[in-house]
Amino acid sequence: MAAAAAQSNAQPRLHTHQSYIEDVMRPTALDIKDPLAVFAFVLNSLPDRVRVYPTENYFYFTFTHEGVPYAGNIRLDASDRDQGKVQFGYFEKATGWRDETPTMFRMLDASTGVRLDKLERFVYRLSYGDKSVIFELNDLSRVTPPITVLAPEEKFIGPVFDDSGIRFFLVYNSAIKNFFYILDETVKVADDFVRSSRTDRILVGKRTGFVFYRDHQRERKILIGVYEENVNVNNYFDGPFDQLPDNFIEGETLREAILEVQPALKGQIDRFGGTPDGEVRYMIAPYLLYKRLDEFSRTQRCALRHRASEAAYYRCFIFYDEPQDLRTRPSDLMRASNVRKKVAPEKPNSPQ
């Protein structure tokens, strides 16, 4: 109790321009083209225990080498981590003026001298050389939406902890055959919101840029927009499409929902919605990638016009529902949206 009180009274952390300048000017020695050398640098720089917050199990990091900023991740993928496999990738950070950067990716396991041991359901020990780090995955297994949050036609798929620090409930609505990300307000939301100049139904996150619609039908906020530039530069605010609730998907729940949307994918996807080789994953991103808030004016008009019909009403919040060809690389699937952050040429990973 005392620890919780101390945490709630903690002052903000201060970051100075001086420390930034000294970091980018600092001479560094690292074989940036050798993934194992970079992995050793990252692992050796970590404390003995870390926590992985995002629900697709990416542990993100950044560093500056020779004045160039890099981003990357260590991923303990739910599909193969119990076989001792670890995904590792890094790249020069994308920018608005340079969004294509080279990527280095390596699958690590005992054959590369990397060992991953399962200690508990959500606790793993990652070792390389003389260094070991405990990775504690985010246990949201008891998280469920309040009963009043779901519509009668909706099924809860699982909890999402996005790399933005925002929590969502991923739900499937069978009436419109599509998915929603519902803001999880059972915990303190790590953002503050301002209303649209046109209506108090549309709210925008000051930190994340996420746009929510305050539902007329029930007490909840539906994610309807992600700022496009955040997607283009592949940062922490590019939306929850790449943080599905992998650790908490029960049986065939997700695959059955995807096949209801797109029956032609039968036999092509596993229970996570991915192809057997892991190269491509069905993308759940029904929200709009926006540049200006006035792009949501039609959403408000649609919602007001169709309030009498729940199916028609909830279709107002779906902006992308085109069939997906899983033979197509994710980056080509929605090139205009740049929807899937990757660390491998075709693996749907991110610095996520």
Secondary structure as a PSIPRED ss2 file (coil, helix, strand):
# PSIPRED VFORMAT (PSIPRED V4.0)

   1 M C   1.000  0.000  0.000
   2 A H   0.000  1.000  0.000
   3 A H   0.000  1.000  0.000
   4 A H   0.000  1.000  0.000
   5 A H   0.000  1.000  0.000
   6 A H   0.000  1.000  0.000
   7 Q H   0.000  1.000  0.000
   8 S H   0.000  1.000  0.000
   9 N C   1.000  0.000  0.000
  10 A C   1.000  0.000  0.000
  11 Q C   1.000  0.000  0.000
  12 P C   1.000  0.000  0.000
  13 R C   1.000  0.000  0.000
  14 L C   1.000  0.000  0.000
  15 H C   1.000  0.000  0.000
  16 T C   1.000  0.000  0.000
  17 H H   0.000  1.000  0.000
  18 Q H   0.000  1.000  0.000
  19 S H   0.000  1.000  0.000
  20 Y H   0.000  1.000  0.000
  21 I H   0.000  1.000  0.000
  22 E H   0.000  1.000  0.000
  23 D H   0.000  1.000  0.000
  24 V H   0.000  1.000  0.000
  25 M H   0.000  1.000  0.000
  26 R C   1.000  0.000  0.000
  27 P C   1.000  0.000  0.000
  28 T C   1.000  0.000  0.000
  29 A C   1.000  0.000  0.000
  30 L C   1.000  0.000  0.000
  31 D C   1.000  0.000  0.000
  32 I C   1.000  0.000  0.000
  33 K C   1.000  0.000  0.000
  34 D C   1.000  0.000  0.000
  35 P H   0.000  1.000  0.000
  36 L H   0.000  1.000  0.000
  37 A H   0.000  1.000  0.000
  38 V H   0.000  1.000  0.000
  39 F H   0.000  1.000  0.000
  40 A H   0.000  1.000  0.000
  41 F H   0.000  1.000  0.000
  42 V H   0.000  1.000  0.000
  43 L H   0.000  1.000  0.000
  44 N H   0.000  1.000  0.000
  45 S H   0.000  1.000  0.000
  46 L C   1.000  0.000  0.000
  47 P C   1.000  0.000  0.000
  48 D C   1.000  0.000  0.000
  49 R E   0.000  0.000  1.000
  50 V E   0.000  0.000  1.000
  51 R E   0.000  0.000  1.000
  52 V E   0.000  0.000  1.000
  53 Y C   1.000  0.000  0.000
  54 P C   1.000  0.000  0.000
  55 T C   1.000  0.000  0.000
  56 E C   1.000  0.000  0.000
  57 N C   1.000  0.000  0.000
  58 Y E   0.000  0.000  1.000
  59 F E   0.000  0.000  1.000
  60 Y E   0.000  0.000  1.000
  61 F E   0.000  0.000  1.000
  62 T E   0.000  0.000  1.000
  63 F E   0.000  0.000  1.000
  64 T E   0.000  0.000  1.000
  65 H E   0.000  0.000  1.000
  66 E C   1.000  0.000  0.000
  67 G C   1.000  0.000  0.000
  68 V E   0.000  0.000  1.000
  69 P E   0.000  0.000  1.000
  70 Y E   0.000  0.000  1.000
  71 A E   0.000  0.000  1.000
  72 G E   0.000  0.000  1.000
  73 N E   0.000  0.000  1.000
  74 I E   0.000  0.000  1.000
  75 R E   0.000  0.000  1.000
  76 L C   1.000  0.000  0.000
  77 D C   1.000  0.000  0.000
  78 A C   1.000  0.000  0.000
  79 S C   1.000  0.000  0.000
  80 D C   1.000  0.000  0.000
  81 R H   0.000  1.000  0.000
  82 D H   0.000  1.000  0.000
  83 Q H   0.000  1.000  0.000
  84 G C   1.000  0.000  0.000
  85 K C   1.000  0.000  0.000
  86 V E   0.000  0.000  1.000
  87 Q E   0.000  0.000  1.000
  88 F E   0.000  0.000  1.000
  89 G E   0.000  0.000  1.000
  90 Y E   0.000  0.000  1.000
  91 F E   0.000  0.000  1.000
  92 E E   0.000  0.000  1.000
  93 K C   1.000  0.000  0.000
  94 A C   1.000  0.000  0.000
  95 T E   0.000  0.000  1.000
  96 G C   1.000  0.000  0.000
  97 W C   1.000  0.000  0.000
  98 R E   0.000  0.000  1.000
  99 D C   1.000  0.000  0.000
 100 E C   1.000  0.000  0.000
 101 T C   1.000  0.000  0.000
 102 P C   1.000  0.000  0.000
 103 T E   0.000  0.000  1.000
 104 M E   0.000  0.000  1.000
 105 F E   0.000  0.000  1.000
 106 R E   0.000  0.000  1.000
 107 M E   0.000  0.000  1.000
 108 L E   0.000  0.000  1.000
 109 D C   1.000  0.000  0.000
 110 A H   0.000  1.000  0.000
 111 S H   0.000  1.000  0.000
 112 T H   0.000  1.000  0.000
 113 G C   1.000  0.000  0.000
 114 V E   0.000  0.000  1.000
 115 R E   0.000  0.000  1.000
 116 L E   0.000  0.000  1.000
 117 D E   0.000  0.000  1.000
 118 K E   0.000  0.000  1.000
 119 L E   0.000  0.000  1.000
 120 E E   0.000  0.000  1.000
 121 R C   1.000  0.000  0.000
 122 F C   1.000  0.000  0.000
 123 V E   0.000  0.000  1.000
 124 Y E   0.000  0.000  1.000
 125 R E   0.000  0.000  1.000
 126 L E   0.000  0.000  1.000
 127 S E   0.000  0.000  1.000
 128 Y E   0.000  0.000  1.000
 129 G C   1.000  0.000  0.000
 130 D C   1.000  0.000  0.000
 131 K E   0.000  0.000  1.000
 132 S E   0.000  0.000  1.000
 133 V E   0.000  0.000  1.000
 134 I E   0.000  0.000  1.000
 135 F E   0.000  0.000  1.000
 136 E E   0.000  0.000  1.000
 137 L E   0.000  0.000  1.000
 138 N C   1.000  0.000  0.000
 139 D C   1.000  0.000  0.000
 140 L C   1.000  0.000  0.000
 141 S C   1.000  0.000  0.000
 142 R C   1.000  0.000  0.000
 143 V C   1.000  0.000  0.000
 144 T C   1.000  0.000  0.000
 145 P C   1.000  0.000  0.000
 146 P C   1.000  0.000  0.000
 147 I H   0.000  1.000  0.000
 148 T H   0.000  1.000  0.000
 149 V H   0.000  1.000  0.000
 150 L C   1.000  0.000  0.000
 151 A C   1.000  0.000  0.000
 152 P C   1.000  0.000  0.000
 153 E C   1.000  0.000  0.000
 154 E E   0.000  0.000  1.000
 155 K E   0.000  0.000  1.000
 156 F E   0.000  0.000  1.000
 157 I E   0.000  0.000  1.000
 158 G E   0.000  0.000  1.000
 159 P E   0.000  0.000  1.000
 160 V E   0.000  0.000  1.000
 161 F E   0.000  0.000  1.000
 162 D C   1.000  0.000  0.000
 163 D C   1.000  0.000  0.000
 164 S C   1.000  0.000  0.000
 165 G C   1.000  0.000  0.000
 166 I C   1.000  0.000  0.000
 167 R E   0.000  0.000  1.000
 168 F E   0.000  0.000  1.000
 169 F E   0.000  0.000  1.000
 170 L E   0.000  0.000  1.000
 171 V E   0.000  0.000  1.000
 172 Y E   0.000  0.000  1.000
 173 N E   0.000  0.000  1.000
 174 S C   1.000  0.000  0.000
 175 A C   1.000  0.000  0.000
 176 I C   1.000  0.000  0.000
 177 K C   1.000  0.000  0.000
 178 N E   0.000  0.000  1.000
 179 F E   0.000  0.000  1.000
 180 F E   0.000  0.000  1.000
 181 Y E   0.000  0.000  1.000
 182 I E   0.000  0.000  1.000
 183 L E   0.000  0.000  1.000
 184 D C   1.000  0.000  0.000
 185 E C   1.000  0.000  0.000
 186 T C   1.000  0.000  0.000
 187 V C   1.000  0.000  0.000
 188 K C   1.000  0.000  0.000
 189 V C   1.000  0.000  0.000
 190 A C   1.000  0.000  0.000
 191 D C   1.000  0.000  0.000
 192 D C   1.000  0.000  0.000
 193 F E   0.000  0.000  1.000
 194 V E   0.000  0.000  1.000
 195 R E   0.000  0.000  1.000
 196 S C   1.000  0.000  0.000
 197 S C   1.000  0.000  0.000
 198 R C   1.000  0.000  0.000
 199 T C   1.000  0.000  0.000
 200 D C   1.000  0.000  0.000
 201 R C   1.000  0.000  0.000
 202 I E   0.000  0.000  1.000
 203 L E   0.000  0.000  1.000
 204 V E   0.000  0.000  1.000
 205 G E   0.000  0.000  1.000
 206 K C   1.000  0.000  0.000
 207 R C   1.000  0.000  0.000
 208 T C   1.000  0.000  0.000
 209 G C   1.000  0.000  0.000
 210 F C   1.000  0.000  0.000
 211 V E   0.000  0.000  1.000
 212 F E   0.000  0.000  1.000
 213 Y E   0.000  0.000  1.000
 214 R E   0.000  0.000  1.000
 215 D C   1.000  0.000  0.000
 216 H C   1.000  0.000  0.000
 217 Q C   1.000  0.000  0.000
 218 R C   1.000  0.000  0.000
 219 E C   1.000  0.000  0.000
 220 R C   1.000  0.000  0.000
 221 K E   0.000  0.000  1.000
 222 I E   0.000  0.000  1.000
 223 L E   0.000  0.000  1.000
 224 I E   0.000  0.000  1.000
 225 G E   0.000  0.000  1.000
 226 V E   0.000  0.000  1.000
 227 Y E   0.000  0.000  1.000
 228 E H   0.000  1.000  0.000
 229 E H   0.000  1.000  0.000
 230 N H   0.000  1.000  0.000
 231 V H   0.000  1.000  0.000
 232 N H   0.000  1.000  0.000
 233 V C   1.000  0.000  0.000
 234 N C   1.000  0.000  0.000
 235 N C   1.000  0.000  0.000
 236 Y C   1.000  0.000  0.000
 237 F C   1.000  0.000  0.000
 238 D C   1.000  0.000  0.000
 239 G C   1.000  0.000  0.000
 240 P H   0.000  1.000  0.000
 241 F H   0.000  1.000  0.000
 242 D H   0.000  1.000  0.000
 243 Q C   1.000  0.000  0.000
 244 L C   1.000  0.000  0.000
 245 P C   1.000  0.000  0.000
 246 D H   0.000  1.000  0.000
 247 N H   0.000  1.000  0.000
 248 F H   0.000  1.000  0.000
 249 I C   1.000  0.000  0.000
 250 E C   1.000  0.000  0.000
 251 G C   1.000  0.000  0.000
 252 E C   1.000  0.000  0.000
 253 T H   0.000  1.000  0.000
 254 L H   0.000  1.000  0.000
 255 R H   0.000  1.000  0.000
 256 E H   0.000  1.000  0.000
 257 A H   0.000  1.000  0.000
 258 I H   0.000  1.000  0.000
 259 L H   0.000  1.000  0.000
 260 E H   0.000  1.000  0.000
 261 V H   0.000  1.000  0.000
 262 Q C   1.000  0.000  0.000
 263 P H   0.000  1.000  0.000
 264 A H   0.000  1.000  0.000
 265 L H   0.000  1.000  0.000
 266 K C   1.000  0.000  0.000
 267 G C   1.000  0.000  0.000
 268 Q C   1.000  0.000  0.000
 269 I C   1.000  0.000  0.000
 270 D C   1.000  0.000  0.000
 271 R C   1.000  0.000  0.000
 272 F C   1.000  0.000  0.000
 273 G C   1.000  0.000  0.000
 274 G E   0.000  0.000  1.000
 275 T C   1.000  0.000  0.000
 276 P C   1.000  0.000  0.000
 277 D C   1.000  0.000  0.000
 278 G C   1.000  0.000  0.000
 279 E C   1.000  0.000  0.000
 280 V C   1.000  0.000  0.000
 281 R E   0.000  0.000  1.000
 282 Y C   1.000  0.000  0.000
 283 M C   1.000  0.000  0.000
 284 I C   1.000  0.000  0.000
 285 A C   1.000  0.000  0.000
 286 P C   1.000  0.000  0.000
 287 Y C   1.000  0.000  0.000
 288 L E   0.000  0.000  1.000
 289 L E   0.000  0.000  1.000
 290 Y E   0.000  0.000  1.000
 291 K C   1.000  0.000  0.000
 292 R C   1.000  0.000  0.000
 293 L H   0.000  1.000  0.000
 294 D H   0.000  1.000  0.000
 295 E H   0.000  1.000  0.000
 296 F H   0.000  1.000  0.000
 297 S H   0.000  1.000  0.000
 298 R H   0.000  1.000  0.000
 299 T H   0.000  1.000  0.000
 300 Q H   0.000  1.000  0.000
 301 R H   0.000  1.000  0.000
 302 C H   0.000  1.000  0.000
 303 A H   0.000  1.000  0.000
 304 L H   0.000  1.000  0.000
 305 R H   0.000  1.000  0.000
 306 H C   1.000  0.000  0.000
 307 R C   1.000  0.000  0.000
 308 A C   1.000  0.000  0.000
 309 S C   1.000  0.000  0.000
 310 E H   0.000  1.000  0.000
 311 A H   0.000  1.000  0.000
 312 A H   0.000  1.000  0.000
 313 Y H   0.000  1.000  0.000
 314 Y H   0.000  1.000  0.000
 315 R H   0.000  1.000  0.000
 316 C C   1.000  0.000  0.000
 317 F C   1.000  0.000  0.000
 318 I C   1.000  0.000  0.000
 319 F C   1.000  0.000  0.000
 320 Y C   1.000  0.000  0.000
 321 D C   1.000  0.000  0.000
 322 E C   1.000  0.000  0.000
 323 P C   1.000  0.000  0.000
 324 Q C   1.000  0.000  0.000
 325 D C   1.000  0.000  0.000
 326 L C   1.000  0.000  0.000
 327 R C   1.000  0.000  0.000
 328 T C   1.000  0.000  0.000
 329 R C   1.000  0.000  0.000
 330 P H   0.000  1.000  0.000
 331 S H   0.000  1.000  0.000
 332 D H   0.000  1.000  0.000
 333 L H   0.000  1.000  0.000
 334 M C   1.000  0.000  0.000
 335 R C   1.000  0.000  0.000
 336 A C   1.000  0.000  0.000
 337 S C   1.000  0.000  0.000
 338 N C   1.000  0.000  0.000
 339 V C   1.000  0.000  0.000
 340 R C   1.000  0.000  0.000
 341 K C   1.000  0.000  0.000
 342 K C   1.000  0.000  0.000
 343 V C   1.000  0.000  0.000
 344 A C   1.000  0.000  0.000
 345 P C   1.000  0.000  0.000
 346 E C   1.000  0.000  0.000
 347 K C   1.000  0.000  0.000
 348 P C   1.000  0.000  0.000
 349 N C   1.000  0.000  0.000
 350 S C   1.000  0.000  0.000
 351 P C   1.000  0.000  0.000
 352 Q C   1.000  0.000  0.000
